[in-house]
Structure formats: C-alpha cells, structure tokens
Amino acid sequence: MTESGVPLCNICGEQVGLNDNGEVFVACHHCAVPICKDCFQHEINEGHTACLSCGVPYQARTNGNDDDILDEDDDVIMVSEDHSVMASQPSSSQDVGLHARHLSSVSAVDNEVNDESGKSSWKSRLKSWKGKDKKSKKKKAAPKDENQAPIPPQQHMEDKRPTEGDAAAVAAPLSVLIPISKSKLAPYRIVIIMRLIILGLFFHYRVTNPVESAFPLWLTSIICEIWFAFSWVLDQFPKWCPVNRQTFIDNLSARFEREGEPCQLAAVDFFVSTVDPLKEPPLITANTVLSILAIDYPVDKVSCYVSDDGASMLTFESLVETADFARKWVPFCKKFSIEPRAPEYYFSQKIDYLKDKVQPSFVKERRAIKREYEEYKVRVNAMVAKAQKIPEEGWTMQDGTPWPGNNSRDHPGMIQVFLGRSGAHDTEGNELPRLVYVSREKRPGYQHHKKAGAENALVRVSAVLTNAPFILNLDCDHYVNNSKAVREAMCFLMDPEVGRDVCYVQFPQRFDGIDRSDRYANRNTVFFDVNMKGLDGIQGPVYVGTGCVFNRQALYGYSPPSMPNLPSSSCCCCPSKSNKDVSDICRDAKRAEISAALCNLKEMDNYNEDERSVLLSQTGLEKTFGLSTVFIGSTLMENGGVPESADPAMLIKEAIHVISCGYEEKTDWGKELGWIYGSVTEDILTGFKMQCRGWRSIYCMPLRPAFKGSAPINLSDRLHQVLRWALGSIEIFLSRHCPLWYGCAGGRLKWLQRMAYINTIVYPFTSLPLIAYCTLPAICLLTGKFIIPTLSNVASVLFLGLFLSIIVTSVLELRWSGVTIEDLWRNEQFWVIGGVSAHLFAVFQGLLKMLAGVDTNFTVTAKAAEDTEFGELYIVKWTTLLIPPTTLIIINMVGVVAGFSDALNGGYESWGPLFGKVFFAFWVIFHLYPFLKGLMGRQNRTPTIVVLWSVLLASVFSLIWVKINPFVNKIDDATLADTCVAIDC
C-alpha cells in the first residue's frame, strides 16, 4: 500500500490509479482484487472477461464508473458470455497448434490454488503475455508490405452496418416459453393442496382408531399407507410448474444461414453405442447411422461416431456396407425430403408415399433405392448368419491378418474413418458427413465402466478428430425420426438469452412396434409427457440416456458462465452459499483456477513445446483431463473445431492414445468429467451432477417426434429392463452421490428438483410396502379380519374425500398434459407389476452388492428384429421375476373363493363386511391383469391347460375351506356343554 492509500496492481506492480470520480479503481467488485486500468483493459482486449482471482465475469460486477472501459469492447464481452454466438465469430482459439502428447510426470506444483508461491508464477506469465501482446500490436501497427495480398471483402463484413433484414433476423426469437394456462393449472394446484390436507386428516383417523382384533395387519397397513403418501408427495410436487416450449427453426436459419455468408450453425458430434451385435442387430444400428448421415443439417457440421464396445467384426463389416449404401440413400432423402430417414422404417410405413411428392422422377427413384436397400439387407443378414458360428482360429480380415477384436476382453483400440472430407462422395458428387468406427482398448485387470466408459472414450476421440461444441448421443436402436431435430435443439443452445446456462436439451423417447393397448406401459407416456414437463418448469428434465444434445463444456465438469444467485430462503433443504463446506470451496477454487488457465493458455502458440508442457502440468490440467496435450488443447476451443494444419495421421494416433485402458487413471474422468461412473443408470447420475453445478436443462417436444426407438415388448425382457433401471437407482442411493445429501451446501439445485431426484432413487423401495399391501387382502379374506374398523360418518366422509381427490387429481393432470386415461391406467398397472417383481429384486441385489460386494451382471436388452408384428409379445420366457406376481395372483384368487365360501356358510350378516375385503382383493387382481394375460400367451387364445388347472385349484381350495376352516376357534365338548342351556319340554 502506498502513502496515498492507492493499492498496487496484482499483475504489473504499479499503482492501481483512480477513476473519473476520484475513487480507487476497482476491476472486480466481487473480490476487489487490485488490478490497474491498463492491465484490466489488456484483459478485456484479449477476451478474458473473467476475474483471475474469483472467476466471476467482470461485466456482472462493474458499476457505472467503469462504463468508459467496457464500452470500448462491448462486442468482446458479449461473445465471451454467449457460447452460442461465439460459434459465429472468428477466434484466436482456432489457431492453437496441436502437438504430440507429453508423457512427462506432473510437476509437484501443478495445483497453484493451494500454493502461495503460485501467485508469482501467474504474475510472471501474465507479464510475459502482456509483453507479447504489445509486440503483436506493434507488428500490427507496422506498414503493410506492398506485395501483401489485399484482404478479401468477405473479411470486412463485420464492419458493415447490419441491414434491416439482418436486424430483424437477429431480433426474432428462436424459442418461446409457453406456461400452462391458469384455467388448467390453478384447479390442479388447489386439488393437490386439498388432497394433502385430506391425507393429513385421513392418517389422523387411521392412527387414532386402531383395529385391536387385527393389530399386526392394521399396523402393516398404516406403515404402507404412510410410505405411499410420501412417495406421492415426491412424485407430485415436482410437477407444480409444468411448461411447454415452442421453437422457430426458420428464425434459426435466418440468423445463422444467410445467403452469401458461411454457415454459422454449430457443429454436432453424434454418438451411437452398441455392444453385442447378436442382441442388437447390425441392421438396426445401420438404420440409426443412415438416419444421422441423412439429417437436415450442414454436412460439414455433422460427424457420426459408432462405439463398438464388443469389438465385433460383424459390426465393423456392417458399417462398411452402410457407408457404401449411404452414398445412394443420403442424396435420395435430401432430394425428396424423406421422413423418416431410416430406410427400414420409411419403407415399412403404411401411408400413401406419393402424397406431396410432385417430382415425376420420385416413383422411379424410390423403386430403385428400395431395390438397393433390399439387396443391402440381404448382404447384412448374410453376415449375421455367418457370424453365428465363430471359427476356432477367430475371424480374419481381407488381407489375411487376424481381426484385432477376436478377444472382446483383450484387444487394442481401433479407429476407422469411413466417410467425410477424405472419403468418397455420394452418387451426386456431394460431400457426406464423417462416419467413424471406434472400439476402445480393453485389457484384463482394468475397470472399463460399461456404457459410461464407452461414452467417455467417444468424448475424447471426437474432441481430437472433430471437436464439435455439441454432442448428441443415441442408443443404437433410436433412429432420427425428425430430420430437423438438431435444429430444434440449436434453437435453445445457440440462443444468447436461453442457451448460456443450458447443459443439455432432452427429447422425449418415442417407440415403434408396441401393441396398440401398450400392455406393459412401454411408451412411458406419463413420465415423458407429465413428469418431464413439470421438471422443465423448475431446473430442467433429467437425462434419460438417449436423444439428448449436450454442451461439451458442461461434460468437461465446469460450472455455467453465470451462476444462479439463489437466496438462502429460496431453498428449504439447502443452506446458503455462505455455509459452504471447505471441500466445496476448494473444489470450486480449483475449477475457477483451471477455467482461468484455459482462458489464458489460448496463446500457447507463442510458446515452445517445453513451455507448453510446464504450463499444462502446473495448472493441473493433466491431472484433470489426462496425459494428452492435443486433447487439452481441444478443450481450449470453446467454439470447437480443429486447426486445418493438423496432420490427420497424428490426430488418429492421438485418438488411439486417448481410448487406451490406462488413460483415465488418476484423472477426473467418471468423477467430475463426462459420464459419471458408479451406477448402471449413468444417465441419471450424469445429469444430476451437472445440475448440482448450477446448470439447467431444457425439454424439447417437437410436433413430429425427434427420435424413435424399439422397446422390449416381451414381458420378461421388459421386467429385466425395469430391474436394471431400479438397480441403478439403488446404487446411486447407496453412493456418495445420493441426492439426499450430495450438493446441498452449494444451494445450486432447486428444492423441487432435488425432490424429483430423490424420487428417482427411492422408488424401488416402494416394492416392500407394495408387496405387503397386495398380500393383505388375501390374509383378510382367509382370517376374517380387516384392517379398517367399522366406519363412522366422519370416517366415511374422509374415505370418500380421499378417493375423490385421487380421481380429480388424475383428471386435472390429464387435462393439462394431454395424456389419455388408458395411458394413465397402464402406467398404474405396470407400477404394481414392476413394483412387486423387478423393483423388489433390485432392492435385494443392491443391498447384496453393498454388504457382500457381489456385483450383478449387466444384461443388454434384446432389440426386436422380427418381421412378424408383435411376434415377441406372446412369448413367455421364464425368469424368477415372474414368481412374486404369480404368487400374489394365486393367493388373492384363493382368498376371494374362501371369502365367498365363508359368507355362504355365515348367512346374510357376513355379506356386508365381505364386500370391502373383496374390493380390496380385486384391486390387486385388476392391477396384475396384464401380467396374468402375458402368462396366458396370445390374445383370446388362453391355453386349455391353464384354464383346467385354474378351475381345479379353485375347486380344491374351496372344498378344503368349506370342510376345514383353520381360522374358526375350536370348541371342545365340555365348553359346548357349559354354554348350552337345557330346555325341559
């Protein structure tokens, strides 16, 4: 501090100086770090708008006295805060050179956040950057060479004043938020509150009126009902603020695809994952790939990466055939605007394909391309048939060398680029999108983390080869049904007002090949059309594993550009920011340090290779991202892309390096970066981590479904799928990422959003009270007891009010969501079916894994490739998951028969209490009816043996009950004589 009280600059060591009002100049009003005007102006000119000390953008913390500095480069501030706009601006980050990886050990002073001596090194580095900047300015000020070529007029376009049409295009909105009308939402909220009040009165009555004659049954029912009410609250209240959204893709084109100018739409990397080609047929994966290659988006902005985690030669050979067929299929789709652009599903449509197709050549070309596709299918199916029998010596390639992936658990990394700029063009001579085959290295003794590990490998490979700023991941059986789906997502991600803090745009899942009645609720309509709309009004929908467009920077583990300032009173379960844990502060400080390093290291081309290695290691980037300077260099490019001067051979070599087995060791991959490890449902965990950092997501529901997939319509496969989901939720519940406590200190996750995440991990535990509650009716009928005492007038009103509130809540929910009653009923039925089978097994398997360390194998859901419609629906594959529902059906049927038999013997007075018990039992039977129908086989063709055995068992149990009633008190002869009164006639 000087005598005048003016502090010294933390960068250059000179006095900070005063502003126009005579006050000490302050650059950052958040941390008040002393920086002089010259250094501050230098940072702004260089595009470094975040404070070096706290990482907060300068613009958000400046007052009116500093406007004279910010006004000079307002466009720079705007670009730095808006990632989507930056895609349309030339950036110096595009010029960062790519170099071979540096394998030296990490320096001991790699993390300067916790080292005081790091400040001096940062000062020296900033001084050197400042000096280099002055030299570069002097070079720019030097007179131009007479022989220098004139600057093309296209480079002067930014200096031109925008026309009225351009201004209108920029001002036009890309999307609008459409809240649900108050006439629909207000009654819905009122009924929710009324139902909550009625539940309180109902439980007060139930607790204060125990059934002494059946106390164990009454106590069990009370515990179950309390849990059901708790789960209802967790499921209902996140739907408090549902919203709809509308996009304007025409405005997107008008803003970023102007005539005479380069296309400024952001590039997108597509990820397609497959494991076993025998369970996931190559023809299905090929249709997904073809729909991506034919998408309505600039060709040079699309790259498709196919992850073959099984290292199957069948998958590789099918991609070779797919790349060849794409040269004919892609121009056909774009010429005639075909929808959908997956050939299998396009040719199987039962519609008039001549509608709206006025080109005379359409019919001829359609017949020709259909014939080509049939021949392509024959070749692919022939390869599948040949792959059924693996040779003893393994597969060999065309050059006679063994296929590297003959051992799927021990093979090197493999990458093959099929299409793209260096590949063949289509039949019309146009460029095709890039298609890349990737199979990461696998070795014994390494933990590969299944699908999450494969997705992270694709993140690194794509960053090295194409480095698009956005990533769209699809399952192998989810094809692009709407060719403009990516444009729908870009309406949010490239919107400067909406996309700044958006980590991903989630599309709903839609399915083909499901029976009309949707017997096993495969469509999940209630979840995708009700729950997800509700979450979109809070902090955004959860990530469901497919059909999602990611911001690549969010996958790298960074916080959003502007953190939400949540007041301490806005989150009842989260303390204020001032109450952060020390570990959270350290983690955020490390993230801010790395963020600042990424901004400052954009001038790496001014250093030699040794200096780059030192800078990268000192900032801890190698510990975070891994030992690849090429990949780390790609993270510096917020707009994406790779330098045109990069050597393709060197890039492929580096891509092989980043998918090696040991690359993720001692890094943050799977912990803070990419897809998060620790659960088979890595999708929920990954989205949860992002939103805990303050990101928000968006739910996009275009009129034409963006993507469609195939669902396991077979009962056994469906239950195994639900088992995997539930097991993943149990794993998250038992991990450190449990939403009950993880991320509470930061206050970045809204409390309704936290309730939704808590519901996603505790719902499997509902299976325990559910199976007990479904058993109670049979016990009540067999014992003659009941869990509810004789109802009074007040109790009758409470029960009636509870049932009415349940019905009215459902009706009003259907009113604002558009879901049908049938969808709601199917969802309710399968909630019971899955709850008493798959969810129950998931709870025990999860506890077994935690207590005994017994891991369960991941079962890939088989994808249907049958030509027969609904062929698998009627196949019964026996599994232990079928035992609990079958048992519940049998005992409830037996209980109904026993109850009626007892009523026939007891006279008319016993019929009144019977109706309540029978209603209770039929509630269980009706909910399990789809399961019972699935066991019987084809519709309206119940096997005769099933009918005979059902009648026989019912008759036997009825006769036994009538003859020997074990629940009637035994009265001996002495007691009977004492109670009898002799009558003397």
Buried (B, 14 or more C-beta within 10 A) or exposed (E): EEEEEBBBBBBBEEBBEEBEEEEBBBBBBBBBBBBBBBBBBBBBEBBBBBBBBBBBBBBBBBEEEBEEBBEEBEEBBBBBBBBBBBBBBEBEBBBBBBBBBBEEEBBEBBBBBEEEEBEEBBBEBBBBBBEEBEEEEEEEEEEEEEEEEEEEEEEEEEEEEEEEEBEEBEEEBBBEEEEBEEEBBEBBBEBBEBBBEBBEBBBEBBEEBBBEEBEEBBEBBBBBBBBBBBBBBBBBBBBBBBBBBBBBBEBBBBBBBBEEEEBBBBBBBBBBBBBBBBBBBBBBBBBBBBBBBBBBBBBBBBBBBBBBBBBBBBBBBBBEBBBBBBBBBBBBBBEBEBBBBBBBBBEEEEEEBEEEBEEEEBEEBBEEBBEBBEEBBEEBBEBBEEBEEEEEEEBEEEEEEEBBBBEBEEBBBBBBBBBBEEBBEBEEEEBBBBBBBBBBBBEEEBEBBBBBBBBBBBBBBBBBBBBBBBBBBBBBBBBBBBBBBBBBBBBBBBBBEBBBBBBBBBBBBBBBBBBEEBBBBBBBBBBBBBBBBBBBBBBBBBBBBBBBBBBBBBBBBBBBBBBBEBEEEEBEBBBBBEEBEEEBEBBBBBBBBBBBBBBBBBBBEEBEEEEBBBBBBBBBBBBBBBBBBBBBBBBBBBBBBBBEEBEEEBBBBBBBBBBBBEBBEEBBBBBBBBBBBBBBBBBBBBBBBBBBBBBBBBBBBBEEBBBBBBBBBBBBBBBBBBBBBBBBBBBBBBBEBBBEEBBBBBBBBBBBBBBBBBBBBBBBBBBBBBBBBBBBBBBBBBBBBBBBBEBEEEBEEBBEBBEBBBEBBBBBBBBBBEBEEEBBBBBBBBBBBBBBBBBBBBBEBBEEBBEEEEEBEEEBBBBBBEEEEBEBBBBEEEBEBBEBBBBBBBBBBBBBBBBBBBBEEEEEEBEEBBEBBBEBBEBBBEBBBBBBBBBBBEEEEBEEEEEEEBEEBBEEBBEBBBEEBEEEEEEEEEEEEEEEEEEEE
